[in-house]
Amino acid sequence: MTHPSQLGIGDLRTALDGKKTSSVEVTTALLETINAGKKYNAFIEVSNEQALSQAKAADERFARGERAPLLGIPIAIKDNILAVGTKTTCASKILGNFLSPYDATVTKKLRASGAVIIGKTNMDEFAMGSSNETSTYGSVKNPWDLDRVPGGSSGGSAAATLAGLVPGALGTDTGGSVRQPASLCGIYGLKPTYGRVSRYGVVAFASSLDQVGTFARSAADLASLTEVISGHDALDSTSVAKAAPAYSSALTKGVKGLRVGVPKEYFIKGLDPEVEKAVLTAIRKIEDLGATAVPVSLPHTEHSLAVYYVLAPAEASSNLARFDGIRYGFRIPEPKDLKDLYYRTRSEGFGKEVKRRIMVGAFVLSTGYYDAYYLRAQKVRTLIAKDFTNAFTQCDVIASPVAPTTAFKIGEKMNDPIAMYLSDVFTIPVNLAGLPSMSVPCGMDGKGLPIGLQLIAKPWDEEALFQVAGAYEAATNWHSMRPAA
Amino acid sequence: MFSSDDIKKLGKLAHLYISQEEEVELIHKLSAIIEHVDHLTSVDVSAVQPMSHVHGSTNVTRSDELTPGLSIEDLMKNVPDHSGRFIRVPLIVE
């Protein structure tokens, strides 16, 4: 049998169902692959023994005749998602020893569907970053070029999936943190509609924007993983009571008659010409398959980054106020008094980028500046969302680049926050509008680095994304590109 | 744009000590960030409602039924300093 690191979720399902292998065999092989892949620094915690006992339990469930979509298949989850038996550190010193006290709803759903939770992946601290360099556990390395970033903040999940350490993984996407690393690594990444997936048990960064997303190496695998985690949850009041459709059935629908909107505001100065060329070629390919490309306009796009860098820090400063060293997490030794305990715990526990964002948030919410920054940004957010509503009267999906460039060098943007923030310029508007969006591999640049096509759909219409991804994948080969081991 | 006093004030609001070295860096970087978001002032928002939830959130209620909660023993494992089920903190009232 082909080594499990080369097999996707669907392949593993077939092999397990055909009794060609067992979950224990697959899990053992992937634990070895993870161990051999330490150079990527993709994992913060690997659950060696627990994964094997979950695998054993999965084999027993299978032997009893039980069938479930992910039964026996190892999946990795980002380290801001709670899973009993693991620490959840958010790649921060302040949660360095935090034991997950319960399962996140997505974790519970993975377990119910039989998945083996093999470990927790590296990320930017509290998901704040676009390169995975703000992790207290060090940068993740892009498997295409170890001197380059995998993107962020779910860089560990993306690198692990690309390198075959796992067939799929979960991440979270607040401003592009699933789609941008998927693009920079050359795999599929999906951010579902806001409210499609429960956020219960996911450490909050910016609650009005955060959504759990999925990574896989094929559109079909992405569909099956997303199906498992989707759906309403009474424990998350922002999750919406809508039945989650079977995304897999959309993959073979074809794109005949589909209207693909091409927003002119996404093809701008600063977009790498090679990325532009690959994305436009991909759109032409989708046209060849029967779709029609139509020009659309999203006129407020230029304000998206500014809106995001007011709202996300504001929400973060509020969400991260809970980390004070009292009830959980890191606490400094021998505080002088209560104030000293709070201040020193937070000053020593948070990294630079997190502190910077907390302070930006404190500023835009402070007396005298609230109306000028926070309230105004919330209003411009309305305009950005309306742009999409208008555009979707003329098209069924929107196609654009995911990121303006391919993977950049580690260290290249660390000293210039604005340059770093710009890597999310095309993904951020989607979070502001709460839409579903996917990164699809669509090319390679001259340096041999992957390029991603971003597909955006109407709220709750993830199926349209899978429809396009399925048709495009069947007609191209970009999804099967792998770096030399 | 930000002065040393501004940074100190923000530090207080955020419950963070700011070292001399951090202060210099923050003056520079926070100013760059706020300068970047300043073009929002050019957008006409006079007739626009602010958005705090993309699907127009309303209050979500559920029936008031008792369900099993989290285990106190498990939660206490994460408390940095405790005595039994009590969290130990520095003296609050003199």
Interface residues (C-beta under 8 A of the other chain):
Chain A: N97 F98 L99 P101 Y102 Y194 G195 S208 A234 S237 T238 V240 H300 E302 H303 L305 A306 V307 Y309 V310 S317 A321 D324 G325 I326 R327 Y328 G329 F330 R331 P335 K336 D337 L338 D340 L341 Y342 Y343 R344 R346 S347 F350 K355 R356 I358 M359 V360 G361 A362 F363 S366 A372 Y373 L375 R376 A377 Q378 K379 V380 R381 T382 L383 A385 P417 I418 Y421 L432 A433 G434 P459
Chain B: I7 L10 G11 L13 A14 H15 L16 Y17 I18 E22 L26 K29 L30 A32 I33 I34 H36 V37 D38 H39 L40 T41 V43 V45 V48 Q49 P50 M51 S52 H53 V54 H55 S57 V60 R62 L70 S71 D74 L75 K77 N78 V79 P80 D81 I87 V89 P90 L91 I92
